[in-house]
Each structure stands twice: as C-alpha cells, then as structure tokens.
C-alpha cells in the first residue's frame, strides 16, 4: 500500500435500525466492501452502529450487550475497521461501555476505546447505561502505517465548550498532550450519533475545527443518519483540517465519505443509490452559514422522521383527518412523501360548523397529492350525543360541546386505522400543543405527530416548500391559497378563530421559543418587547396543559428543545409564572 493509499479513510454514514443486529451487521459489511473497493485503507462507523442509537433500555439486558459485541466482532471486513458497539462490563466496570472495536487483517478483535464523556442532559441519559473510560483510544497495528486517535461523540465537544455539562476530563486535550509528548497520530476519528436540530451543523463545524486545531492534525467525525423514535440524525459526516478547512458530507442520505487526509480536494462521496450529490467544501475563512435553506431542511427532516418510523416499525399505510386547515394539509404532504400518496387516506369529517371552503380545501389537498380520500359527516353522531347528554352539556362548560366533535373525529380516524391496518397520525403543531389547543382522544389520537415540534408559522413555511416541490414535479400545489390565507380555526363553534383565545401566532411562537428553547421567564421575555400579561398567560397555559403533552404521540425533534423525552416538567405543580 502506497503512502497516498494509506491516507484514505472511509466514514460510513449509515442508517441503522435499533436492535436489528443482523440487519445492521449486513449493512456495515456492504458499506465496508464498497469502501475497500474504492481504495479505503480503513473504515470508521457511527456510534453504536451495530445496534443503532439510541438503544435505550435494551442495554439493560446483558444478553443484548453480549450479542451486540459478538455481532460487531464477527463482521467480515476487507480492510481494518473501527466499529461502534456496546461492550461487555469487565473487572473495572460494572456497566457496559459505549465502545469501539478494531478488527481486520485476521488479527484478534481489540476494544480500542470506550466513550469517556457520558451526557445526561436533554435527550441523553447515558450514565444510566454505561460506565465511562478514563482515556481516549488509539488505534494502530492493524492499520498499517496509519495511527489514529479514537473518540466517541461527546468526547470531542468539551474542547469547543459546546457541552452544558462540565466534565472532569477533556479527551481531545488528552490526545493533544500525548502528541506534545511525542505520540504520533495521523488523525483523530469520532464515531458519532449526534441528533439533529435546526442549525446543528454550525455547532458541529465549531467542534470539528476546534478539535483539529487543538490536535494539529485532521479530525474526522462520522455521524449517523435516520430517524429512531423521536430523534433524527442528519448525517453530514465531516473532516476538518488544522487550517480550518472543512469538507461536509450530504444530509439525510446514506453513503460513504472517502477522506483523503493529504489532499482535501480529493475527498469524495459515494452514494449508495448512485445519485449525484456534491460535498460541501467550507474554506478556512468561511462559516458555512447560508448554504442551507432552513425550511427545505426542516421539510426533509420531518419527512425522514415519519418515513423511518414507519419503515422501522413495519407500518405501510397512514390515515389522517383532513380539516381543510393548514396543519392537516401540511401533515398530508409529509405523509405522502414519507410513504407514498397511494398509501395515505385522508378523511374529511365535517360537522354543521364546518365551512364549505374548508371542505373544499381538504378535497383539493387530497386530489393534488393523489391521496385516497373519503368524506364522512359527523352530524348524525354529533346530534345523537348532544341529545343524550343534553342536560349535562347545557349545565357544563362550553368546551365539552366542542370536544365531542373532535373525539368523534378521533373515533372515525382510529376505526379506519384499526380496520385497515393503518397508522393514524395526529396533525397538531408545537404552538398548539404548547397551549393545549388540542383535544385528548380527539385530534391528538394517533401513533405519530409529524409536526409536533414545528411552530405554527413554520408550518406555513413548510406549506410553501411542499408547494414548490409539487410545481417542480409539474403537479398542482397541494396547499391552496384559501388554506394559506384564511384565519386559523378549529371550527368547533360558530365563527370560531384561534386568535379569540390565543395571541396571534407570530407573537405566540416567539414567546414560546424564548421560554422553551432559551429558558427565559416572563420578566425577561417581556423585556424583549412583549406585553407582560400576555406572556404570563401563555406560560400559565403552557403549564396547565402539561398532562396533554405527556399523552401525545411521539414527534420528530427538530428544535433545540422539544416536547418529549428532553422535556421533563412536572404534571402537578404550582409555579409563579409572573417572574
């Protein structure tokens, strides 16, 4: 092997299925075979590639960890490969390790690294499952002339100050210190499963550049892609050189980043589907900002989230309610791209309060997308329940009458789901879920909420994206002007509008962002130009509806803080939101 050939490292950007050890092993072997035939001297997988990330409480089954390590160690590889896998506890550790094994060249398999920094914030709870290592890894002997530092995901973030936790050690600084003491490394690799949220690539760019500069050699990050439950992984594996130059792989697609350590311009991408995709080259004096269309990226994210949730769960067909509103129209667009329009059923379920334009708008969306479509009036069922519950409803709160309609629609959607083997999807957005503007066992019914982490105004932005995509395909835009411009309404009462009880969504979304994602209280938010009483009302309503969010279907995480496993607010509390 020439020196030039020995400098080529393949980053295997793959989409594993959690728990599918055999399937993931076969996928890894295929990637390694392609990389080897393309000239790679070594291959690097993503974090826990053999079992998929995050495996969560599967790791508490000792047989699962043992089988995972065995599957990784038994891979048939053509070139030396670093594979992410859980590793069995040893005499020093009572829990498994988030480890990396080196195999190839018929030499004994060697555990070369275990993750040092175990995040326990936001969506992470790795200290629950793993014991940490006390030093980074170094891979040599099987790699010929190559000698590599080995880190796992969070291990690289401390040096850039991008972790909310203060760890006692810094693995990148440890490797750098070894270098100053004479330990030679050609590069450092990072096996990663870094979840996506908007603008996350800028943070990773900072991490990679800081690591490469600190180490004074190339830093390679191999990141997982795909959706696993509510977490999305965007890929974008990358390599940074000490000069600050960076090459970034594509997002939302599997493939191999073939990195030439000596010549950045020779780094190339191998698509698994033979599609033409360009790498993103970021010069040392560039930030890379503005290269991505944020709303296009958001559309790709929610589509992939729903697609992978269905594929990895064995779900082929979807049903949803089509109200003629913006949320159900965009949810239908997501579903059509995720599983194919022919596999989506849209149900229009008008009541006596439904406007004709909403009924027409729902049918337009279904026709434009090519969905299966049915219209079922709920008037007869609604009238029967109103008659049977007349005394109760007359003496009770107004919302009881409104929610009957939402729950009747939920019954119809779930009946179609159960009878036809479909998954129902809920169509609510983050703004509505934050304010409880949704009905338990009604419009919240379903197995997945594709827009559950998308603010209302961004739903309108997604509508424009899906309309543009339709026009490019020579099709009619699925979200018509009527749907885009009419005042949002649940249409559960005469002349009802969302802004009768909620602030305008342009204002509501900003208040929610400041509180949910930046952690600001009412006083700090008000100082940014919002009426204090309005802010307090929004935050009080947020708290009062926590019980609904505990029962919502999973939603793909696309923001820096989403409802779900990273949001751990109490159900029963009494907090003064005026502060």
C-alpha positions in Angstrom: 0.0 0.0 0.0 1.4 3.4 -1.0 1.5 6.3 1.3 -1.2 8.0 -0.7 -3.5 4.9 -0.4 -2.8 4.6 3.3 -4.2 8.2 3.8 -7.7 7.3 2.7 -10.2 6.7 5.4 -13.9 5.9 4.8 -16.6 7.3 7.1 -19.6 5.0 6.9 -22.7 7.3 7.2 -25.4 4.7 7.6 -29.0 4.5 8.9 -29.1 1.6 11.5 -32.3 0.2 12.9 -32.2 -0.1 16.7 -32.0 -3.7 17.8 -31.6 -5.2 14.4 -28.1 -6.7 14.9 -28.1 -8.9 11.9 -29.5 -6.3 9.6 -27.1 -3.6 10.8 -24.2 -6.1 10.5 -25.1 -6.9 6.9 -25.3 -3.2 6.2 -21.9 -2.5 7.7 -20.3 -5.3 5.7 -21.8 -3.9 2.5 -20.5 -0.4 3.2 -17.1 -1.7 4.1 -16.9 -3.8 0.9 -17.8 -0.7 -1.2 -15.2 1.4 0.7 -12.5 -1.2 0.3 -13.1 -1.5 -3.4 -13.0 2.3 -3.7 -9.5 2.5 -2.2 -10.1 3.0 1.6 -7.3 1.9 3.9 -9.6 1.9 6.9 -13.2 2.3 7.7 -15.0 4.1 10.6 -18.6 3.5 11.6 -21.0 5.7 13.6 -21.6 5.4 17.3 -23.1 2.1 18.4 -23.6 1.3 14.7 -24.1 -2.4 15.3 -27.2 -1.9 17.5 -28.4 1.5 16.4 -28.5 4.7 18.5 -30.2 5.1 21.0 -30.9 1.5 22.1 -32.1 2.8 25.5 -33.2 0.1 28.0 -32.3 -2.7 25.6 -28.8 -2.1 27.1 -30.1 -3.3 30.4 -30.4 -6.8 29.0 -27.0 -8.4 29.4 -27.6 -10.8 26.5 -28.3 -7.8 24.2 -24.9 -6.3 25.0 -23.1 -9.6 24.6 -24.9 -10.3 21.3 -24.1 -6.8 20.1 -20.4 -7.1 20.8 -20.3 -10.5 19.2 -22.0 -9.2 16.1 -19.5 -6.4 15.8 -16.6 -8.7 16.4 -17.8 -11.2 13.8 -18.1 -8.8 10.9 -16.4 -9.9 7.7 -14.3 -6.9 6.8 -11.8 -6.4 3.9 -9.9 -3.5 5.5 -9.3 -2.6 9.1 -12.4 -1.1 10.6 -13.4 0.7 13.7 -17.0 -0.3 14.7 -19.2 1.3 17.3 -20.8 -1.3 19.7 -21.8 -1.8 23.3 -19.0 -3.7 25.1 -19.4 -6.1 28.0 -18.6 -5.0 31.5 -15.2 -6.0 32.7 -13.4 -6.2 36.1 -13.1 -2.4 36.2 -16.6 -1.6 35.1 -20.0 -2.8 36.3 -21.9 -1.5 33.3 -21.3 -1.9 29.6 -19.1 0.5 27.7 -20.1 2.7 24.7 -17.3 1.2 22.8 -15.3 0.9 19.6 -13.7 -2.4 18.4 -10.9 -2.6 15.8 -11.0 -5.6 13.5 -9.3 -6.7 10.3 -6.3 -8.4 8.9 -7.2 -11.6 10.7 -5.8 -10.2 13.9 -7.7 -10.6 17.2 -10.5 -8.1 17.7 -9.5 -5.4 20.1 -11.6 -2.9 22.1 -9.7 0.3 21.4 -11.9 2.8 23.1 -14.9 3.4 25.3 -16.7 6.7 25.5 -15.4 8.9 28.2 -18.0 11.7 28.5 -21.5 10.4 29.1 -24.1 13.1 28.6 -27.1 13.1 30.9 -28.8 16.3 29.7 -31.7 17.0 27.3 -32.5 13.7 25.4 -29.4 11.9 26.8 -29.2 9.6 29.8 -26.0 7.6 29.0 -24.8 7.3 32.6 -27.9 5.1 33.2 -26.5 2.5 30.8 -22.7 2.9 30.6 -19.6 3.2 32.6 -17.1 5.7 31.1 -13.4 5.2 30.2 -10.6 7.2 31.6 -8.7 7.9 28.4 -9.3 8.2 24.7 -8.3 5.3 22.4 -5.5 4.9 20.0 -5.8 2.5 17.0 -2.7 1.1 15.5 -1.1 -2.2 14.4 -4.0 -3.3 12.2 -4.0 -0.1 10.3 -0.6 -0.4 8.7 1.2 3.0 8.7 -1.9 4.7 10.0 -2.2 5.6 13.7 -5.5 7.1 14.8 -6.9 8.7 17.9 -10.3 7.3 18.7 -13.2 9.3 20.4 -16.9 8.8 20.6 -19.4 11.6 20.0 -19.5 13.8 23.2 -15.8 13.2 23.8 -15.0 15.8 21.2 -17.4 18.5 22.4 -15.8 19.6 25.6 -12.8 21.2 23.9 -15.1 23.5 22.0 -17.1 24.5 25.0 -20.2 23.0 23.4 -21.4 20.8 26.3 -23.8 22.1 29.0 -22.1 19.6 31.4 -18.7 20.3 32.9 -16.7 17.1 32.7 -13.5 16.5 34.7 -11.6 15.4 31.6 -11.2 16.5 28.0 -10.4 13.6 25.7 -9.2 15.9 22.8 -6.9 17.8 25.2 -5.6 14.4 26.4 -4.8 13.3 22.9 -3.1 16.7 22.2 -1.0 16.3 25.3 0.1 12.9 24.2 1.1 14.5 20.9 3.2 17.1 22.6 4.9 14.2 24.5 5.9 12.5 21.2 2.9 10.2 20.4 2.4 10.4 16.7 -1.2 10.3 15.3 -2.1 10.8 11.7 -5.7 11.8 12.5 -8.3 11.5 15.2 -11.7 10.0 14.4 -15.0 10.4 16.2 -17.8 7.8 16.0 -20.9 9.9 16.4 -24.7 9.8 16.8 -25.3 13.5 17.0 -29.1 14.3 16.9 -30.3 16.9 14.6 -31.9 20.2 15.3 -32.1 23.4 13.3 -28.6 24.9 12.7 -26.9 22.0 14.5 -24.3 21.8 11.7 -22.8 25.2 12.8 -22.2 23.7 16.2 -20.5 20.6 14.8 -18.4 22.7 12.5 -17.1 24.6 15.5 -16.4 21.4 17.3 -14.5 19.8 14.4 -12.4 22.9 13.7 -11.5 23.4 17.4 -10.6 19.7 17.7 -8.4 19.7 14.5 -6.6 22.9 15.6 -6.0 21.6 19.1 -4.7 18.3 17.8 -2.8 19.8 14.9 -4.0 17.0 12.6 -7.2 16.1 10.7 -10.3 15.4 12.8 -12.9 13.1 11.2 -16.5 12.8 12.5 -18.7 10.0 11.2 -22.4 10.8 12.0 -25.4 8.5 11.9 -28.4 9.4 9.7 -32.1 8.4 10.0 -34.9 8.6 12.5 -35.1 6.5 15.6 -38.3 7.1 17.5 -38.4 10.9 18.1 -34.7 11.5 17.4 -33.5 12.5 14.0 -29.9 12.2 12.7 -28.9 14.2 9.7 -25.6 12.7 8.8 -23.3 15.4 7.5 -20.2 13.5 8.4 -17.2 15.7 8.1 -13.5 16.2 8.2 -11.7 19.3 9.4 -8.0 20.2 9.0 -5.9 22.3 11.4 -6.1 25.1 8.8 -9.8 25.4 9.4 -10.8 23.9 6.0 -13.8 21.5 6.3 -15.5 19.1 3.9 -19.0 18.0 4.8 -21.0 15.1 3.5 -24.6 15.3 2.4 -27.5 15.3 4.9 -30.4 12.8 5.1 -28.8 10.2 3.0 -26.7 7.1 3.4 -23.3 6.9 1.8 -19.5 6.9 2.3 -17.3 9.9 2.8 -13.9 8.8 1.4 -11.5 11.2 3.1 -8.0 11.8 1.7 -6.0 13.1 4.7 -3.3 14.5 2.5 -5.4 16.3 -0.2 -8.8 17.7 0.8 -9.8 18.3 -2.8 -9.6 14.5 -3.4 -12.1 13.7 -0.7 -15.3 12.3 -2.3 -18.7 11.0 -1.6 -20.0 7.6 -2.6 -23.8 7.5 -2.9 -25.5 4.2 -2.2 -28.3 5.0 -4.6 -26.0 6.4 -7.4 -27.5 9.9 -7.0 -25.4 12.9 -7.8 -24.6 14.7 -4.6 -22.0 17.4 -4.1 -19.9 17.7 -1.0 -19.9 21.0 0.9 -16.4 22.5 1.0 -16.0 25.2 3.6 -12.9 27.3 3.3 -10.9 28.3 6.4 -12.4 31.8 6.4 -16.0 30.7 5.9 -18.7 29.8 8.4 -20.8 27.8 6.1 -23.9 29.8 7.1 -26.5 30.5 4.5 -25.6 27.4 2.5 -28.8 25.6 3.5 -32.4 26.5 3.1 -33.7 26.2 6.6 -37.3 25.4 5.6 -36.2 22.9 2.9 -34.1 21.2 5.6 -37.0 21.2 8.0 -39.2 19.5 5.4 -36.6 16.8 4.7 -36.3 16.3 8.5 -40.0 15.7 9.2 -40.4 13.5 6.1 -37.5 11.3 7.1 -38.7 11.1 10.7 -42.1 9.8 9.6 -40.6 7.5 6.9 -38.2 5.8 9.2 -40.7 5.5 12.0 -43.0 3.6 9.6 -40.3 1.5 7.9 -38.6 0.5 11.1 -42.0 -0.3 12.7 -43.3 -2.3 9.7 -46.0 0.3 9.0 -47.0 0.7 5.4 -50.2 2.8 5.3 -51.4 6.0 7.1 -54.7 7.7 7.8 -55.3 11.3 9.0 -58.1 13.7 9.3 -58.2 16.5 6.6 -59.9 19.5 8.0 -59.1 22.0 5.3 -56.7 23.8 7.7 -53.0 24.4 7.3 -51.8 21.8 9.7 -53.7 18.8 8.3 -52.7 19.9 4.7 -49.0 20.0 5.6 -49.2 16.8 7.6 -50.7 15.1 4.5 -47.8 16.5 2.4 -45.4 14.9 4.8 -47.2 11.6 4.8 -47.4 11.5 1.0 -43.6 12.0 0.7 -42.9 9.6 3.5 -44.9 6.5 2.5 -46.3 7.4 -0.9 -49.6 9.2 -1.6 -51.2 5.9 -2.6 -50.7 4.7 0.9 -52.3 7.7 2.6 -56.0 8.0 3.4 -57.4 11.5 4.1 -60.7 11.7 5.9 -62.8 14.8 5.8 -65.3 14.8 8.7 -67.4 17.9 8.5 -69.9 19.0 11.1 -72.6 21.7 10.9 -69.9 24.2 11.9 -67.5 23.3 9.1 -67.3 25.9 6.4 -67.8 24.9 2.8 -64.4 26.4 1.9 -62.7 24.1 4.5 -64.5 21.1 3.0 -63.4 22.2 -0.5 -59.8 22.9 0.7 -59.5 19.4 2.2 -60.6 17.8 -1.0 -58.2 20.0 -3.0 -55.2 18.8 -0.9 -56.2 15.2 -1.3 -56.7 15.5 -5.0 -53.5 17.4 -5.6 -51.4 14.9 -3.6 -53.2 11.9 -5.1 -54.4 10.6 -1.7 -57.2 8.1 -1.1 -60.0 10.4 0.1 -63.3 10.0 1.9 -65.8 12.4 3.4 -67.9 11.3 6.4 -70.3 13.7 8.1 -70.3 13.6 11.9 -73.6 15.5 12.2 -75.8 12.4 12.9 -73.4 11.1 15.6 -72.9 14.6 17.0 -76.7 15.3 17.2 -77.3 11.9 18.9 -74.7 12.6 21.6 -75.9 16.1 22.1 -79.4 14.8 22.7 -78.3 12.0 25.0 -76.1 14.4 27.0 -78.4 17.5 26.8 -78.7 18.2 30.5 -75.0 17.7 31.2 -74.0 19.9 28.2 -76.4 22.7 29.0 -75.1 22.9 32.6 -71.5 22.3 31.8 -68.6 24.2 30.2 -68.8 25.2 26.6 -65.6 23.2 25.7 -67.4 20.0 26.5 -69.7 20.5 23.5 -66.8 21.4 21.2 -64.7 18.4 22.3 -67.4 15.9 21.4 -66.8 16.8 17.7 -63.0 16.3 18.0 -63.5 13.0 19.7 -66.0 11.8 17.2 -63.4 12.5 14.5 -60.8 10.7 16.5 -63.1 7.6 16.7 -63.5 7.6 12.9 -59.8 8.0 12.2 -58.9 5.2 14.6 -61.7 3.0 13.2 -60.1 3.3 9.8 -56.6 2.7 11.3 -57.7 -0.4 13.1 -59.9 -1.9 10.4 -57.4 -1.2 7.5 -54.1 -1.8 9.2 -53.0 1.8 9.0 -51.3 4.1 11.5 -53.2 7.3 12.4 -51.1 10.4 12.6 -52.0 13.5 14.6 -51.8 16.8 12.8 -51.1 19.3 15.7 -48.1 21.6 15.8 -45.9 22.7 18.6 -47.6 26.0 19.2 -51.0 24.4 19.7 -49.6 21.6 21.8 -47.8 24.1 24.0 -51.1 25.9 24.7 -53.3 22.8 25.0 -55.2 23.9 21.8 -55.8 20.2 21.1 -58.2 17.5 22.3 -57.1 14.4 24.1 -58.5 11.3 22.4 -59.7 13.6 19.6 -57.3 15.3 17.2 -54.4 14.1 19.3 -55.2 10.4 18.5 -52.5 8.7 16.6 -49.2 6.9 16.6 -47.0 9.8 15.5 -47.2 13.6 15.3 -45.0 14.7 12.4 -45.5 18.4 13.1 -45.3 18.2 16.9 -42.0 20.1 17.1 -42.8 22.6 14.4 -44.1 26.1 15.4 -47.3 27.3 13.7 -45.6 29.9 11.5 -43.1 27.4 10.3 -46.0 25.1 9.3 -46.9 27.9 6.8 -43.3 27.9 5.6 -43.4 24.1 5.1 -46.6 24.6 3.0 -44.6 26.8 0.7 -41.8 24.2 0.4 -44.2 21.4 -0.5 -46.0 23.6 -3.0 -42.7 24.5 -4.7 -41.8 20.8 -4.8 -45.1 20.0 -6.4 -44.6 22.7 -9.1 -41.2 21.3 -9.9 -42.8 17.9 -10.5 -45.4 19.5 -12.8 -48.2 19.0 -10.2 -50.7 21.3 -8.7 -49.7 22.8 -5.3 -51.4 20.8 -2.6 -51.9 23.7 -0.2 -54.1 26.3 -2.0 -54.4 30.0 -1.3 -57.6 29.6 0.7 -55.8 27.3 3.1 -52.8 29.6 3.4 -54.7 32.8 3.9 -57.9 32.0 6.0 -57.7 32.7 9.7 -56.8 29.6 11.7 -59.8 28.0 13.3 -60.8 24.7 14.9 -64.3 25.2 13.6 -65.9 23.7 16.6 -68.3 26.6 17.1 -69.9 29.4 15.0 -67.3 31.9 13.7 -64.6 30.5 15.9 -61.0 31.7 15.4 -57.8 30.6 17.2 -56.9 34.2 18.0 -60.1 34.5 20.0 -58.2 32.8 22.9 -54.6 32.8 21.7 -52.2 35.6 20.8 -51.5 35.9 17.1 -49.2 33.0 16.1 -46.5 35.4 15.0 -46.3 36.6 18.6 -47.1 33.3 20.3 -44.3 31.5 18.5 -41.7 34.0 19.6 -42.8 33.9 23.3 -42.7 30.1 23.2 -39.2 30.0 21.6 -37.8 32.3 24.2 -39.2 30.2 27.0 -38.8 26.7 25.7 -35.5 26.9 23.9 -33.8 29.7 25.7 -35.2 29.1 29.2 -36.4 32.7 29.7 -39.1 33.6 32.3 -41.9 36.1 31.9 -40.0 39.1 33.0 -37.0 38.5 30.7 -39.4 37.8 27.7 -41.4 40.9 28.4 -38.2 43.0 28.3 -37.9 41.9 24.7 -41.0 43.9 23.8 -43.9 41.6 24.7 -46.8 42.6 26.9 -46.2 41.1 30.3 -49.8 40.0 31.0 -49.8 38.2 27.6 -46.5 36.4 28.4 -47.8 35.3 31.8 -51.0 34.0 30.2 -49.0 32.0 27.6 -46.7 30.4 30.2 -49.6 29.6 32.6 -51.4 27.9 29.7 -48.3 26.0 28.9 -48.1 24.7 32.5 -51.8 23.9 32.7 -51.6 21.6 29.7 -48.6 19.5 30.6 -50.9 16.5 31.1 -51.8 16.6 27.4 -48.2 16.5 26.3 -47.4 13.5 28.5 -50.0 11.7 26.4 -49.1 13.0 22.9 -47.8 10.7 20.2 -44.1 10.9 19.5 -42.9 13.8 17.3 -39.6 14.2 15.4 -37.3 16.5 17.3 -36.3 19.4 15.0 -35.7 22.2 17.5 -33.0 22.6 20.2 -35.6 21.6 22.8 -38.7 19.6 22.0 -41.6 18.2 24.0 -40.9 14.5 24.7 -38.0 12.8 26.5 -36.0 16.0 26.7 -38.8 18.0 28.3 -39.3 16.8 31.9 -41.8 19.2 33.5 -44.0 18.1 36.4 -47.6 17.4 35.9 -48.8 18.7 39.2 -47.1 21.9 40.2 -47.8 25.5 41.3 -45.3 27.9 39.8 -45.4 31.7 39.8 -45.1 32.5 36.1 -45.0 36.2 36.7 -41.3 36.3 37.3 
